[in-house]
Amino acid sequence: MKKIDKIIFGFAAVAVSWGFFGQSVCADEASVTLRVCNWEEYIDLGEWDEEEAIELENGKVILGERPLYEDFEDWYKETYGKEVHVEYSCFGTNEDLYNQLNMGDTYDLVCPSEYMIMKLIAEDRLWPYSDSFYDKSNENNFYIQNVSPYIYKTLAENEINGESWGKYAAGYMWGVTGVLYNPALVTEEEASTWKIFGNSKFRRQVTLKDNVRDSYFAALGILKADTLLDENFVNAPDYAQKLEDMMNDVDPETIDAAKNLLDDLMDNVYSLETDSGKADMITGKIVANYQWSGDAVYAMDQADEDDFELRFAVPKESTNLWFDGWVMLKSGIDGDADRQHAAEAFVNYMSMTENAVRNMYYIGYTSSISGTSQDDTIYEYAKWCYASDEEEEELTSYPLGYFFSGDAADENYVLKTAGNQTGRQLFAQYPPQEVMERTAIMRYFDKDTNKAINRMWIDVRCFDINDVPIAVWMIVLAVLLVLVGVVYYKSKKA
């Protein structure tokens, strides 16, 4: 090869290699992998039939064709000019997620419940949202523009170790707990108290939740019922704080009392369950079920298809206000600005009103997104689901201002609905103001309390040798002695 040819070939090779290397760098810089972990069946996965399209009065037509996280990838590319790939995975319980993290699984964005969010904040495992995420002037910041004033206030005003929940968490879904019941066999009065789970009238026909937090909350509602319903307690100026303190009482004496009560309840309930209660209610196997509001909506919808009515009641003593929220993990984000931007954009995309509707329709739970007076899609969806024609008789005014505008008396958010919606799906999805006033948030347990509570729960769920009477032990010992004697006799004879 001539010298000049070698020089030309060398320049060409360098140019090609530089061009190729430059493309690789650009591709890497323009692509982000976002690792998201969410509850099972807790996002719209698309594949709606065309007849499922939701046509709202404001002109929006909503139809889920693909999983939302795949649609997000396209939106992110169109909006920010960068490619993002979502690695989407699921967990079954808050404890499962916590164990996954402790075993080394790495995620950027996860969606635990309130008490697990508190725990992760306390353990310094979360990455805070950027100041720009809360900038309302950014048209792509859909979360801060559309989040319910009620949810925003709840997250902003509650703290753990001096830090606001809202610094680390963005609301996703929320609700209350209560009693799903068969009104043909259980009265509203009987269902409107935690005591139903110990009511011998329904022995082996009711179910509790197979997790310590929810069942412990129900036990406290029974143990402290007299105080919780006392007028002086309810009318106290610091009622909300006292209520939360009482429903989070973890003194050793209270834990012991709860254990004894739960032991008694175990003799009365059909089973402990996590997900089977909905089906057992629909099939009529049981008549009442401790239930989260979103699953209650699902069960009522399914029962309606079979012309079988179910209802939802909130115990008069108190109820748990729960929420699931998006949080960024320090172990995942780790100071990576591109990954944090993608994570915050994912939350914003989920907070677009049409996407919040897709999620609500698909999973049955209530979004933390309320929209605005300029974008009333969420309220229009509530009307699409529950509003009644003016010609119908016995219409009921159902105020929703506390959630949509922050003003319970706001006349712009009063649904006209059929009277029989009280205690039905609308009641479960958007509990009335008087129910919200008796809600309490379950706090996270510190290490020592968690150990004591879990030990108590193991004793309740499993065989506790301390509960075996001495007479039974004497009989067991006598039987063992007889068996030993027989074995010894046979061995000697042999």
N, C-alpha and C positions, 0 to 999 in steps of 0.2 A: 504494500500500500504506500502510495506517495505520501510525503510529509504533509503536503497541503490537505490531502484526503484525510489523513489521520486527525489533523486539526479540526477540519469540518465535522468529521465523525464524532470527535470528542465534544465539540460544542453542542452538536445535536443530542448526544447522549445526556449531557448535563442538562440541556433544556428539557428533554423528556422526563428525566428523573426529577428535576425541580418542579415541572408541571404536575407530575403524578403526585409528588410529595405534597405540593401545595394543595391539590384537590383533597388529599386525605386529611390534611389539617383542617381545611375549610369544612369538610364533611363532619369531622369530629366536633368542630366548634359550633356547627349549626344543628347538631343532633344531641338531644338530651334523653336519657333513660330515666323515667320516673317510676319508682317502685311504690305502688299503692296497695294497701291491705285494708279490706272492708269486711263488714259482716256478710255472711252468706245470704244471697238473694236480697241484697239491700241497695240495688241500683238497677235502673231500667236497662234490660238486656235486649230491647228491641223485639223485632219479629212480630209486631202487631198486625192483626188483620186490618184490611182497609176500612172495614165497617167499624173498627174500634176508634177511628179518628175522632178527636174531640173538637167540636166546632163551638167556639165561644162567641158571646154577643159582641165582644170587642173586635171581632174579625179574625182572630188567630185560630188556625187549624193545627192541632198538635197530633203528631203521629210518630211513634217510635219504630224506626226501621232497623237500626243497628244498635249495639251496645253504646251507651253514652260515652264510655271512656274511649271508644274508637272515634266517635264523632268529635270528641275533644281534640284528638290528634290532628284532625283536619282543620278545626277552628284555630288551633294554636299556630299551625303553619300559615294559614291565611292572615291571621292577625299580627303575628310577630316575625314571620319570615324565617322561622326556624322549625326544624323537625323535632318532634318529641315522640318517644315510644313509651307507652304505658305498660308496665309489667303489673298486671292486676291479679291479686290473689285474695283469699278470704280466710276468716277465722270464725270459730263457732261461738266462743264466749270471751268475755274480757280476760278471764284467767288463762284461756288458751293463748290469746295474743301476748299476754305478759310472759307466759312460759316460752313462747316462740322467741321473744326478744331476749330473754335470759339465756336461751340456747344458742344465740348468735345470729338469728335471722335478721336481715337488714332491710328496712323499709324507709322511705322518705316521708310518706304521708299515710296516717292510719286514722281510724274512726272509732275510738273507744267511747264508753259511757262516762257520765260525769264523775263517778267516784274513781274510775281508773285514770281519768285525766288528772284529777287531784293528786293521785298517787304518783303519776309520772312527773308532774310539776314538782312535787315534794322531793323526788329523787333526782331532780335536775337532769332529766332525760329529754326535755323538749326544747325545740328551737323556736324562738319568738317570731311572730309575724312582723314583717317590715312596716315601718311607718307609712310607706307608700301604699301598702295594702288597704289602709283605711282612708285614703285620699278620695273623697267623693267627687272631686273634679275630674278624675280619670274615668272616662266613659266605660272602660273595661273592668272597673272594679264593681262588679255586680253584687258582691256580697254586702259591702257596706251600704250600697244604695238600696238593696232589697230586703235585708234582714228585718224580721219583725222587731219593732221597738221593745216588745216584752222580752224577747229572747236576748236582744242586745243588752238590755238593762240587767237581766239576770246574770249574764256572763261578765259584764263590766263591774257590777257592784259586789260580787262574791270573790273572796280571796282565799288563797292558801299560802301560808308562810309570808304574808304581806304582799303577794303578787296576784294581780287580777287574773281570773280565768281567761278573760278576753284577750290578754296579751299572747296567749298560747293556743286558744281554741276558737274555731269558727263553727257555729251551730249548723247541724245537718238535719236531724229529725228530733222530735220531742213528743212528750205525752205524759200521761198519768197511768197509775195502776188502779185496778178495781175488780169488780166481780161480774163476769159474764154469766148470765143465768137464763133459765127457761121460764118465762112468765106464766106458762100454763101450770107449773108445779111449784114455783117459788114467787112469793110476793116481792114487790119493790122494797118494802120495809125490811123483809128478811134478808134481802141481798145487799142492803145499804149499810152493812156493818161487817167488820172483820170477824165478828162472833159467829158468822154463818159457818165457818170452818170447824166450829166445835158444836154446832147445833145437831143434837141427836136425831132430830126429825129427818135429817139428810145424811144419816150415817152411810158411809161407803158410796155416796153419790156426789161428793165434792172433791176437788183436787187443789193442792197447793203447788207452788213452784219448787222445782228441784234445784234451788240455789239458796245459800244461807242468807244473802242480803234481803231478798224479797220476803222470804218466810219469816225472818227475824223482824222485819218491819211490820208484818201482819200480827206477829205475836205481841209486839209493843202496843199496837193499836187495841188489842184485846186487854192486855194487862193494865193499860193506863186509860181505859175508856171513860171511867168516871171523871177523871181530871180533864181529859180532852173535851168532854161535852159540858163541863161546868161553865155556866154563864160568866162567872167572874174571870175564868181563865180565857174564854173566847173573846171577851170584851176588853181585856187588858191592853193598854197602849203598846206594849211590847209583845203582843200575842205571837207575831210571826217568828220572832227570835226564840221565844219560849217553846213554841211548837217544834221548831227545828231541833232545839236542844233535847226535848223530850223524846222525839222520834229517832234520836241518835244516841240515846243513853246506853253506854256500854260499861257501866259499873259492874263489878263482879256479881253483886247481888241481883242485878237486873238480868245478867246473862244466865245465872242459875235459874231464876224465875222463868225466863223465856224457854230454857231447856225443858223444865218440868211441864210447861204449858204445851210446847211442841210435841213432847212425848204423848200427852193426852190427845192432842189433835191427830197424831198418827193413828190412833185407834179409831178415829172417826172418818178420816179421809179415804177416798178410794185409792189414791196414789199421789206420789210426787211426780211432776212432769215438767218438761221444758217446751215441747212443741206438740205433743199428742193431745193436749187438752182441747184444742180447737176441734179436731176430728171427733173426739169423744162427746163434745157438746152437740155437734151437728147430727151425730148418729143417735143421740139420746142415751148414751151409756151413763152419762152423769148429768146432773141438773144445775150445777154451779161450778165455776172455774176461776181461780185467781188468774187475772189476765192483764197483759199490757194493752193499752188502748188501741194500738195499731193492729194487733192480732185479733182484738175483739171486733174491729171493723171487718176484717177478712172473714171471720167466722159468721158474722151477721149477714154479710153479702152472700156467702155460700149457702147458709140456711134459707135465705130468701128465695134462692133459685129452686129450692125444694118445697117452697110454700110452708116453711117452718120458721116461726119467729123466735129470735133470741134478743136479749136486751143487755145493756151494760149499766151497772150502778157503781157509784163511787162512795166508799164507806164514809159515814158521817163523822167518824172520829178524826180522820186525816187521810191523805193520800200522798203518794210519792210523786214529785215532779222529777222526771228523768229527761235527759237529752243525750244524744250522741253527737260528737263534734269532731271536725277534722283538726288534727294536730300534726306538726312536723317533728320528726325525731332528730335529735342532735346527732345520733350515730349515723343517720342517713344523709342529712343535709351537709353536716360537717363543714360549714362555711362556704359551700359551693353556691355561688350566686346564681348560676344558670339553673341549677336544680331547684333552688328555692323559688326562683321566678316561675318555673314550670309548676311547682306544687301550689303556689298561690294562685296561678292562673287556673289550675284544675278546680280549686275551690270556687273561684269566681264563675267558672263555666257551669258548675253544678248549681250556682245561685242565680243563673238566668231564670226568669220566671217560667218560661216554657219548659225548661229542663226540670225545674222543681215540680211542675205538674206531671211531667213524664214519670218522675220517680214516685210521686204520691199515687198515681194511678196504678203503677206497676206493683208497688210493694204494700200499699195500703196504709202506710204511716203518714204522719203530718210533718211537712217540711217546716224548717225554721224561717223560711223565706215567706214574706208577706206581700212583697211588691210595693208600689207607691201609688199615689193618686194619678200619676201620669201613666203608670203601667199597672193596671188593675187585673192582670191575668189570673193571679192566685184567687182573688175574691170572686172573679167571674167563674173560675173553676168550682169554687164552693157553691155558687149559685147554680151552676150546671148540675152539680150533684144533688143539691138539697132544696133549692127554692121551689115553691109551689105556685101554680097559677092563681091569679087573683080571684078566679071564679070559684075556687074550691072553698068549702066551708071550714070553719074552725081553724083558721090560720093562726099561727103563733109568731110573734116577733122574737127573733133570736139575735141578741146583740153580740157582735164580734169585734167591737172597737178596741178592746184591751189588747188584742193581738195585732190588728191591722194598722192602727194609728197610735196606740198607746193611751187612748181615751175611751174608757168603757162606755161613756155616754154618747160617743160619736154616732150621730144618726145616719151618716153615710155608709155605715157598716152594720146594718140591721137586716138580717135575712127574714123574709116572710116564708115560713115553712109550715108543713102540716103539723098539727098538734101531736101526732103520734111519733114525731121525731125526737121527743124528749125521751132520753134513755136509749136512743138508737145511734146510728152511725155518726150523725152530726154531733151529738152529745159526746161521743167518744173521741172524735177527731178534734173538736174545738170545745172543750168543757166550758160551761158558763162561768162568769166571773165569781159567783159564790162558791163554786168548787175550787177555783184557783186560789181563793183566799185561804183555804185550809190545806194547801200543799206544803210539803217539806222535802228538801233535797237530802238524800242519803250521803253522808260524808264518807271519806275513805277511812279505813282502819289503819292505825299505825302498826308497827311490827308486833308488839306485845298483844294488842287488842285483836289483831288478825289471828294470832296463834290461839288465843282463848276462844274466839268465836268459831274458828274452824274445828277446834277440839270439841266444842259443844255440838256442832252440826254433825260431826262424825258419830258422836254418841247417839244423836237423834235418829240418824239415818241407818245406823248399823246396830249390831247386837252389842249392848253395854253390859259387861259382866257384873258391874256394880248394882244393876237392877235385879239380879237373880236372888230370890229369897234364900235364906240359909237352909231351909228345909229341903230345897231342891238340890243344893250342894251336898247335903247329907245323903240323899238318895243316890246321886251320881257317884259319890265316894263308895257307898255300899255296893253298887253295881260293879264298880271297878275292882273292889276287893274280891268279889265273887268270881269275876273273870280271871283275876290273877291266880286265885285258888284253883280254879278248874285247869288252867294251863299248867300250873305246878304239879297238880295231881296226875295229869296225863303224861307229863315228862318223866315223873318218877316211875309210873307204871310201865312206860316204854323201856 
